[in-house]
Amino acid sequence: MKTVQISLNSIDKVKSFVNEITKFDYDFDLVSGRYVIDAKSIMGIFSLDLSKPIDLNVHAEGDLTEIMSVLDPYIIK
């Protein structure tokens, strides 16, 4: 598992984020405080406080290069 901090501070960002990660067969969880949401659920994402950075847990093994390149626009550096 890999954890990165992401920012989804607009509706367009949320839509494009969900469209990108649904292409992968791995599980993605968003963690905000005590809430853990399936990152492939648009409704779930909108239940979070999107004004703050959110932790994204990627449940995948091996080479994550492709996933990380897709997530790059959302990752807080």
Residue, then its C-alpha position, 0 to 999 in steps of 0.5 A: m500500500k502507498t499513501v499520498q496527499i492529494s487535493l480535490n478542491s473543485i468539482d472538475k478535479v473530482k470528476s476527472f480524478v474518479n474517471e482516471i482511477t476507475k481505469f485501475d482494478y486496485d482499491f483506492d481509499l480516501v482518508s479524511g480525519r476519521y472518515v474512510i471513503d471509497a475513492k471511486s465514489i463521487m458521492g462519497i468524495f463530496s461528503l468529505d471536507l474538500s478544502k483540506p488535503i486528503d490522504l489517498n491510500v492505494h492498495a496495490e503491489g509492485d510497480l506503481t509508476e503508471i498509477m503515480s503518473v495518473l495521480d500526479p496532477y492531484i498530488i500535493k508536493 
